[in-house]
Amino acid sequence: MNAALGYVRSYYALSKPRIILLLLVTTLAAMVMAARGFPPLAVTCWTLLAGALAAASAGALNCVYDADIDAVMERTKSRPIPTGNISIRDAVAYALLCGLISFAIFYRFVNPLAAWLSLAGNVYYVVVYTMWLKRITPLNIVIGGAAGAVPPLVGWAAVTHAIGGPALGLFALIFLWTPPHFWSLALMTETDYAKANIPMLPNVSGEERTKREIIYYSLLLVIASLVLYPLHVMGALYLAGAAVLGAIFILDALRTWLGPRACARGLFRYSLLYLALMCAVMVIDRIIA
């Protein structure tokens, strides 16, 4: 029994469950906005199940390709492949099976547009980010961030069979949110990335440059969030919430810039809360408006 549980835990870890949760939150937020209320239960369940499987597939393939660098990084050396709990062959089989089932569920029980959008996001994450950008440029997170911004498009398409303005707005916010979120993490684990020869901004351009870039992207993020109001994508309630949450984000970014490196941890933690609360504000504004 213990061996079986350990086996399940290994595949659970291989799927990167914390990332899956974040992606499902943005997917569900887009679905609720599209439906102006809670969407049909069957569509919601099928979309979230297929989305979780798609994310598990992408996460597992990422672990397969990055097995060599995961083995030398303190933060990742306990993952299932470096520890030998799961073989490369089994991980690939698991990833492909999850991806195939995900696409089939989307196509059969949701709609073809959602299926193809989800697949495009996975291909972008695995091929463009993991296999190409991650090891050659410190802009890997900036360009690769588009992959993590796809779930709102999938969620909106699942309900409407199309892509709408609020979903594109959430896509833009996640795209701009990604650099300060990951660079604050990189500041905390700079030596790990240097040891693995991964060109993250702190170990390529230095701590000061990274902190300045965090400020720039944080300002862009907040400006982009506020612009959704005059563009008539979101309403006044959203504007008030986005202004307050954005002000706190910029304050944490300034603390990271002006304070010791330990301040980056506060920004990293708040960035997760910020994204979740922004989704909640968008949903409430959309339903009330």
C-alpha positions as CSV (number, residue, x, y, z in Angstrom):
1,M,0.0,0.0,0.0
2,N,2.8,2.4,0.9
3,A,4.6,1.7,-2.3
4,A,1.5,2.3,-4.3
5,L,0.9,5.6,-2.5
6,G,4.5,6.6,-3.2
7,Y,4.0,5.8,-6.9
8,V,0.9,8.0,-7.0
9,R,2.6,10.8,-5.2
10,S,5.5,10.7,-7.7
11,Y,3.2,11.1,-10.7
12,Y,1.3,13.8,-8.8
13,A,4.6,15.7,-8.3
14,L,5.6,15.2,-11.9
15,S,2.4,17.0,-12.9
16,K,3.3,20.2,-11.1
17,P,0.1,20.5,-9.1
18,R,0.6,24.0,-7.9
19,I,0.9,25.3,-11.4
20,I,-2.2,23.3,-12.4
21,L,-4.2,25.0,-9.6
22,L,-3.1,28.5,-10.8
23,L,-4.0,27.7,-14.4
24,L,-7.5,26.3,-13.4
25,V,-8.2,29.4,-11.4
26,T,-7.7,31.6,-14.4
27,T,-9.7,29.2,-16.6
28,L,-12.6,29.1,-14.3
29,A,-12.6,32.9,-13.9
30,A,-12.8,33.3,-17.7
31,M,-15.7,30.8,-17.8
32,V,-17.7,32.6,-15.2
33,M,-17.1,36.0,-16.9
34,A,-18.2,34.5,-20.2
35,A,-21.3,33.1,-18.7
36,R,-22.0,36.1,-16.5
37,G,-22.6,33.7,-13.7
38,F,-21.8,30.0,-13.2
39,P,-21.6,28.2,-16.5
40,P,-23.3,24.8,-17.1
41,L,-22.0,22.3,-14.6
42,A,-21.1,19.6,-17.2
43,V,-19.1,22.1,-19.4
44,T,-17.3,23.4,-16.3
45,C,-16.3,19.9,-15.0
46,W,-15.2,18.7,-18.5
47,T,-13.2,21.9,-19.1
48,L,-11.4,21.8,-15.7
49,L,-10.7,18.1,-16.0
50,A,-9.3,18.5,-19.5
51,G,-7.4,21.6,-18.5
52,A,-5.8,19.8,-15.5
53,L,-4.7,16.9,-17.7
54,A,-3.3,19.3,-20.3
55,A,-1.3,21.1,-17.7
56,A,-0.1,17.8,-16.2
57,S,1.1,16.7,-19.7
58,A,3.0,19.9,-20.2
59,G,4.5,19.8,-16.7
60,A,5.6,16.2,-17.1
61,L,7.2,16.9,-20.5
62,N,9.0,19.9,-18.9
63,C,10.3,17.6,-16.2
64,V,11.5,15.2,-18.8
65,Y,13.4,17.7,-20.9
66,D,14.8,19.5,-17.8
67,A,15.8,16.3,-15.9
68,D,19.5,17.2,-16.3
69,I,19.2,20.7,-14.8
70,D,16.7,19.6,-12.2
71,A,19.2,17.2,-10.8
72,V,21.7,20.0,-10.0
73,M,19.3,22.6,-8.7
74,E,18.5,22.6,-5.0
75,R,14.9,23.6,-5.6
76,T,14.2,20.8,-8.1
77,K,16.5,17.9,-7.3
78,S,13.8,16.1,-5.3
79,R,11.5,15.8,-8.3
80,P,10.5,12.3,-9.4
81,I,12.9,11.9,-12.4
82,P,16.1,13.1,-10.7
83,T,15.4,10.9,-7.7
84,G,14.8,7.9,-9.9
85,N,11.2,7.4,-8.8
86,I,10.0,7.7,-12.4
87,S,11.9,6.8,-15.5
88,I,12.2,9.1,-18.5
89,R,10.2,6.5,-20.6
90,D,7.4,6.3,-18.1
91,A,7.2,10.1,-17.7
92,V,6.9,10.5,-21.5
93,A,4.2,7.9,-21.7
94,Y,2.3,9.5,-18.8
95,A,2.6,13.0,-20.4
96,L,1.5,11.8,-23.9
97,L,-1.5,9.9,-22.4
98,C,-2.6,12.9,-20.3
99,G,-2.3,15.1,-23.4
100,L,-4.2,12.7,-25.6
101,I,-7.1,12.3,-23.1
102,S,-7.2,16.1,-22.5
103,F,-7.5,16.9,-26.2
104,A,-10.2,14.2,-26.7
105,I,-12.2,15.5,-23.7
106,F,-12.0,19.1,-25.0
107,Y,-12.9,18.1,-28.5
108,R,-15.8,15.8,-27.6
109,F,-17.4,17.3,-24.5
110,V,-16.4,21.0,-24.8
111,N,-15.7,22.2,-28.3
112,P,-12.9,22.1,-30.9
113,L,-11.8,25.7,-30.4
114,A,-11.0,25.0,-26.7
115,A,-9.2,21.8,-27.7
116,W,-6.9,23.5,-30.2
117,L,-6.3,26.5,-28.0
118,S,-5.2,24.2,-25.1
119,L,-3.0,22.2,-27.4
120,A,-1.4,25.4,-28.8
121,G,-0.6,26.5,-25.3
122,N,1.0,23.2,-24.4
123,V,3.1,23.2,-27.6
124,Y,4.2,26.7,-26.9
125,Y,5.2,25.9,-23.3
126,V,7.1,22.7,-24.2
127,V,8.7,23.5,-27.5
128,V,9.1,27.3,-27.5
129,Y,9.8,27.9,-23.8
130,T,11.2,24.7,-22.4
131,M,13.1,23.3,-25.4
132,W,14.2,26.6,-27.0
133,L,14.1,29.8,-25.0
134,K,14.8,28.6,-21.4
135,R,18.5,27.7,-22.0
136,I,19.5,30.4,-24.4
137,T,18.1,33.8,-23.3
138,P,17.3,35.7,-20.1
139,L,14.1,36.8,-21.8
140,N,12.9,33.2,-21.6
141,I,10.2,34.2,-19.0
142,V,9.1,37.3,-20.9
143,I,8.4,35.5,-24.2
144,G,7.5,32.1,-22.7
145,G,4.9,33.8,-20.4
146,A,2.4,33.6,-23.2
147,A,1.9,29.9,-22.6
148,G,0.7,30.5,-19.0
149,A,-1.7,33.1,-20.3
150,V,-3.6,30.8,-22.6
151,P,-6.0,29.1,-20.0
152,P,-8.4,32.2,-19.9
153,L,-8.8,32.0,-23.7
154,V,-9.6,28.3,-23.3
155,G,-12.1,29.0,-20.5
156,W,-13.9,31.7,-22.5
157,A,-13.9,29.5,-25.7
158,A,-15.4,26.6,-23.7
159,V,-18.5,28.7,-22.9
160,T,-18.9,30.9,-25.9
161,H,-17.1,29.0,-28.8
162,A,-15.2,32.2,-29.4
163,I,-12.6,34.5,-27.8
164,G,-13.8,37.7,-26.1
165,G,-12.4,41.0,-24.8
166,P,-12.3,40.1,-21.0
167,A,-10.4,36.9,-21.8
168,L,-7.9,38.8,-23.9
169,G,-7.6,41.3,-21.1
170,L,-6.8,38.5,-18.6
171,F,-4.4,37.0,-21.1
172,A,-2.5,40.4,-21.2
173,L,-2.4,40.7,-17.5
174,I,-1.0,37.2,-17.0
175,F,1.6,37.8,-19.7
176,L,2.8,41.0,-18.0
177,W,2.5,39.4,-14.5
178,T,4.8,36.6,-15.3
179,P,8.2,38.4,-15.4
180,P,8.0,40.1,-12.0
181,H,6.5,36.9,-10.5
182,F,9.3,34.7,-11.8
183,W,12.2,37.2,-11.5
184,S,11.3,37.7,-7.8
185,L,11.7,33.9,-7.5
186,A,14.9,34.0,-9.5
187,L,16.4,36.6,-7.1
188,M,15.7,34.1,-4.2
189,T,17.3,31.2,-6.1
190,E,20.0,32.9,-8.3
191,T,22.8,30.5,-7.4
192,D,20.6,27.5,-8.4
193,Y,20.1,28.9,-11.9
194,A,23.8,29.8,-12.3
195,K,24.8,26.3,-11.2
196,A,22.4,24.8,-13.8
197,N,23.7,27.2,-16.4
198,I,20.2,28.6,-17.0
199,P,20.4,32.3,-18.2
200,M,17.9,33.9,-15.8
201,L,18.1,37.6,-15.5
202,P,19.8,37.9,-12.0
203,N,22.7,35.6,-12.9
204,V,23.2,37.2,-16.4
205,S,22.6,40.9,-15.8
206,G,22.9,41.2,-12.1
207,E,20.6,41.9,-9.1
208,E,20.2,45.6,-9.7
209,R,19.1,45.2,-13.4
210,T,16.7,42.5,-12.4
211,K,15.1,44.7,-9.7
212,R,14.7,47.6,-12.2
213,E,13.1,45.2,-14.8
214,I,10.7,44.1,-12.0
215,I,9.7,47.7,-11.5
216,Y,9.2,48.3,-15.2
217,Y,7.0,45.2,-15.7
218,S,5.1,45.9,-12.5
219,L,4.2,49.4,-13.8
220,L,3.2,48.0,-17.2
221,L,1.1,45.3,-15.5
222,V,-0.8,47.8,-13.4
223,I,-1.3,50.3,-16.3
224,A,-2.6,47.5,-18.5
225,S,-5.0,46.4,-15.8
226,L,-6.4,49.9,-15.4
227,V,-6.7,50.5,-19.2
228,L,-9.3,47.7,-19.4
229,Y,-11.8,50.2,-17.8
230,P,-11.6,53.1,-20.4
231,L,-11.6,50.4,-23.1
232,H,-15.0,49.3,-21.8
233,V,-13.7,45.8,-21.2
234,M,-14.4,46.0,-17.5
235,G,-16.5,48.2,-15.2
236,A,-16.1,50.7,-12.4
237,L,-16.1,48.0,-9.6
238,Y,-13.2,46.3,-11.4
239,L,-11.3,49.6,-11.7
240,A,-11.5,50.2,-8.0
241,G,-10.2,46.7,-7.1
242,A,-7.5,46.8,-9.8
243,A,-6.2,50.2,-8.5
244,V,-5.9,49.0,-4.9
245,L,-4.3,45.6,-5.8
246,G,-2.0,47.2,-8.3
247,A,-0.9,49.9,-5.8
248,I,0.1,47.1,-3.4
249,F,1.9,45.3,-6.2
250,I,4.0,48.4,-7.1
251,L,4.7,49.0,-3.4
252,D,6.1,45.5,-3.0
253,A,8.1,45.9,-6.3
254,L,9.6,49.1,-4.9
255,R,10.5,47.4,-1.6
256,T,12.2,44.7,-3.7
257,W,14.1,47.3,-5.6
258,L,15.2,49.5,-2.7
259,G,15.5,46.8,0.0
260,P,17.6,43.7,0.6
261,R,17.1,40.6,-1.6
262,A,14.9,39.0,1.0
263,C,12.2,41.5,0.0
264,A,11.8,39.5,-3.2
265,R,10.1,36.8,-1.3
266,G,7.3,39.1,-0.2
267,L,6.7,40.2,-3.8
268,F,6.7,36.6,-5.0
269,R,4.1,35.6,-2.4
270,Y,1.9,38.7,-3.1
271,S,2.1,38.1,-6.8
272,L,0.2,34.8,-6.4
273,L,-2.4,36.5,-4.2
274,Y,-2.7,39.4,-6.7
275,L,-3.5,37.2,-9.6
276,A,-6.2,35.2,-7.7
277,L,-7.8,38.4,-6.4
278,M,-7.7,40.1,-9.8
279,C,-9.6,37.1,-11.2
280,A,-12.1,37.4,-8.4
281,V,-12.6,41.2,-9.0
282,M,-13.0,40.6,-12.7
283,V,-15.6,37.9,-12.1
284,I,-17.6,40.0,-9.6
285,D,-17.5,43.1,-11.8
286,R,-18.6,41.0,-14.9
287,I,-21.5,39.4,-13.0
288,I,-22.7,42.7,-11.4
289,A,-22.2,44.8,-14.5
